[in-house]
Amino acid sequence: MGKLTVGALRAVLVVVLAGTVFVQALMVWAFATDPEDGSLPLAPLRVITILGMVAAQVALVCVWRLVTMVRRGTVFSHAAFRYVDGVIGAIVAAALLWFAVTAINAPGQRDDPGVTVIMAGVGVAILGVALIVLVLRMLLAQAVARDVEAAQMQAELDEVI
């Protein structure tokens, strides 16, 4: 991975992380200063937003660690699985939080249930992203196994020579 690519990705990660912290701060501030008007249950939505930002932050930190491992050439190791699992967990948590938002929003959509169906579809799509990352994790497992096998074969070859 080139230095420019790593630098650009890290810059994006820092900006997104700063954005999530800003949104969390706004939600905490809104809890303290903005009363609910009764149209929507704002307190649960604010809590879900804060938790959603935590899920995003977990994913960002895990991606940062994986990029560091790629840069060092250590990504094909068992240590990488912890960070990939963190990304998968964060995505699943985000999907579950999105389903909670859909459930909170659903009673207000009785006249037009299409919005609820679309929101549920978005939740399923988020879970689909988690499944894609799970498949990539399986590919990483195969690569790690091949790397271990190659190292063993190299050691055997070194003994013969």
Disulfide bonds with the S-S distance in Angstrom:
none
